[in-house]
Amino acid sequence: MSSKNNNKLNIPEARAAMDKFKMEAANEVGVNLKEGYNGHLTSREAGSVGGQMVKKMIESYEKNL
């Protein structure tokens, strides 16, 4: 069985919102992100941005329960 991973955001507004959210999270953890490709980041830096995003999503979810 073949499975295709499709992580694309198909709605332009969703892409813009996620990019803004990612930039805010990066700023909070002190990672210098630029628009577009960020291949210069270390795994630690990229992971800290993703971790901060998850942390903020969980906090938002718990606040809205």
C-alpha positions, 0 to 999 in steps of 0.5 A: 500500500502506497501512502503519499505524505501531503503536508501542504497548506492549500489555503493562502490565508492559512499559509500566511498565518502559519508563517507568522506563527512560526516567525513569532515562535522563532523570535521567542526562542531567539532563532533568526528565521528569514522568509523562505528557505532556512537551511542554515538552521541547526537541528537544535534551532529548528527543533526549538522553533517547532517545540515552541509552536507546539507549546503555544498550540497546547496552551491555546487549546487548554485556555479554550477548554 
